[in-house]
């Protein structure tokens, strides 16, 4: 691994964290603001609130993996939802200042490891058709395209739907 720390937040589980929920939301939102593919601020805050919740209902599971440096500065995050045997990898976003250091790959390997402990047998994701770095990484790690969503992103870019069997 790269020397960066990772913390896994999962609804229904108490996790020791160096951040308050507000700090965690702010750090994630700052990284998301750097990306054309990022979700809404409201959606991110809601997800952080949900994974911070100790009381969880049956059904869809939600997980947030956060990468930070030695100063606990949030450098990247991944948002995953899974139900039964399918996981949706909603986002992997890495801060601009640390891109190109293999953190996206590290994050995906953490996701695979986390999912190996549950009954998930495939992962789905969407990626911008012009996001060549992400596309290359996903293909290297065994994802294949299964669908195309025309004009999916706010900038008009298409999204490729990709899948990996575990």
C-alpha distance (Angstrom), angle and dihedral (degrees) to the residues before:
residue distance angle dihedral
X1 . . .
X2 3.79 . .
X3 3.79 101.8 .
X4 3.78 92.0 -101.0
X5 3.79 118.5 123.9
X6 3.77 122.9 -122.2
X7 3.78 130.9 -159.4
X8 3.75 126.1 -168.7
X9 3.80 118.4 -147.4
X10 3.79 115.9 -166.6
X11 3.78 127.0 175.3
X12 3.79 109.9 -105.7
X13 3.82 94.9 25.5
X14 3.79 126.8 95.6
X15 3.81 112.1 -132.7
X16 3.78 128.3 -170.4
X17 3.78 105.7 -122.6
X18 3.79 134.5 178.9
X19 3.82 88.5 -146.3
X20 3.77 135.0 69.1
X21 3.82 115.1 -129.0
X22 3.82 88.0 -101.5
X23 3.82 92.9 51.7
X24 3.79 91.0 47.0
X25 3.82 91.2 50.7
X26 3.81 91.8 46.7
X27 3.82 93.0 49.9
X28 3.78 92.8 48.8
X29 3.79 93.5 44.6
X30 3.83 90.7 51.2
X31 3.82 90.3 55.6
X32 3.80 92.3 44.1
X33 3.81 90.2 52.7
X34 3.83 88.0 64.6
X35 3.80 92.9 60.3
X36 3.79 132.7 74.6
X37 3.82 87.5 -152.3
X38 3.79 97.4 55.9
X39 3.79 124.5 122.7
X40 3.77 124.0 -119.6
X41 3.79 119.8 -71.8
X42 3.80 89.5 -120.6
X43 3.80 91.5 53.1
X44 3.80 92.2 50.3
X45 3.82 93.2 48.9
X46 3.79 90.4 49.1
X47 3.81 91.8 50.4
X48 3.83 92.2 50.0
X49 3.80 89.6 49.4
X50 3.80 90.8 50.1
X51 3.82 95.8 49.8
X52 3.81 89.6 45.9
X53 3.80 90.4 56.8
X54 3.80 116.5 105.5
X55 3.81 94.4 -162.0
X56 3.78 110.0 68.4
X57 3.78 131.8 176.3
X58 3.80 124.5 -133.4
X59 3.79 117.5 -91.8
X60 3.76 129.2 44.2
X61 3.80 114.7 38.9
X62 3.80 120.7 -147.2
X63 3.78 126.3 -156.8
X64 3.80 132.5 -178.1
X65 3.81 119.8 -165.8
X66 3.80 114.9 -165.2
X67 3.82 126.0 -166.6
X68 3.78 118.5 -156.5
X69 3.78 137.0 173.6
X70 3.81 126.8 -121.2
X71 3.82 89.7 -80.9
X72 3.84 91.2 54.7
X73 3.79 91.0 -110.4
X74 3.79 107.4 153.8
X75 3.81 108.4 -117.2
X76 3.79 102.4 171.0
X77 3.75 146.0 -13.0
X78 3.75 143.7 -159.7
X79 3.79 127.4 -151.9
X80 3.81 118.1 -156.2
X81 3.80 132.2 177.5
X82 3.77 123.9 -173.3
X83 3.75 137.2 -179.7
X84 3.78 124.7 -179.8
X85 3.82 106.9 -34.9
X86 3.84 101.3 -19.2
X87 3.82 128.5 81.9
X88 3.79 124.8 -164.0
X89 3.78 112.8 -151.4
X90 3.78 97.5 -153.5
X91 3.80 99.2 178.7
X92 3.73 145.8 -2.5
X93 3.77 108.8 -176.9
X94 3.80 125.3 172.5
X95 3.82 124.1 -167.8
X96 3.81 112.9 -104.1
X97 3.81 92.7 -123.0
X98 3.82 92.3 62.2
X99 3.80 101.7 35.2
X100 3.79 116.7 125.3
X101 3.82 94.0 39.5
X102 3.79 97.3 100.3
X103 3.80 95.8 -100.5
X104 3.81 93.2 130.0
X105 3.80 89.7 56.1
X106 3.81 90.5 45.2
X107 3.79 90.2 50.9
X108 3.82 92.5 50.6
X109 3.80 91.4 49.3
X110 3.82 88.9 51.7
X111 3.81 89.3 51.0
X112 3.81 91.2 50.9
X113 3.80 90.9 48.6
X114 3.79 92.6 48.6
X115 3.81 92.1 48.3
X116 3.81 92.2 49.2
X117 3.80 87.4 72.0
X118 3.81 94.2 58.6
X119 3.80 134.3 54.6
X120 3.82 95.7 -94.0
X121 3.82 115.1 131.5
X122 3.82 100.8 174.7
X123 3.79 139.9 30.1
X124 3.80 126.4 -149.3
X125 3.80 127.2 -163.5
X126 3.78 141.5 165.3
X127 3.78 122.4 -135.2
X128 3.78 133.3 -179.7
X129 3.79 112.1 -99.3
X130 3.82 90.1 -129.7
X131 3.82 95.6 45.9
X132 3.79 92.7 104.6
X133 3.82 97.1 170.4
X134 3.81 92.6 53.9
X135 3.80 93.1 42.2
X136 3.79 91.0 52.7
X137 3.80 92.2 48.9
X138 3.81 93.7 47.5
X139 3.80 91.8 49.4
X140 3.82 91.8 47.7
X141 3.80 89.1 53.7
X142 3.80 94.7 50.5
X143 3.80 106.2 -92.2
X144 3.80 119.1 140.9
X145 3.80 130.9 -167.0
X146 3.81 115.7 -103.6
X147 3.83 102.2 167.2
X148 3.81 145.8 5.8
X149 3.81 125.8 -133.5
X150 3.81 109.0 -159.6
X151 3.81 116.4 -140.3
X152 3.81 91.7 -4.6
X153 3.81 99.0 149.6
X154 3.80 125.9 66.7
X155 3.84 89.9 -110.8
X156 3.83 89.8 57.8
X157 3.79 94.4 -106.0
X158 3.78 118.7 145.4
X159 3.80 121.3 -116.6
X160 3.77 123.3 -136.6
X161 3.80 114.9 -146.0
X162 3.79 109.4 -143.4
X163 3.78 133.6 -172.5
X164 3.79 137.1 -162.8
X165 3.79 125.4 -169.6
X166 3.78 115.1 -140.7
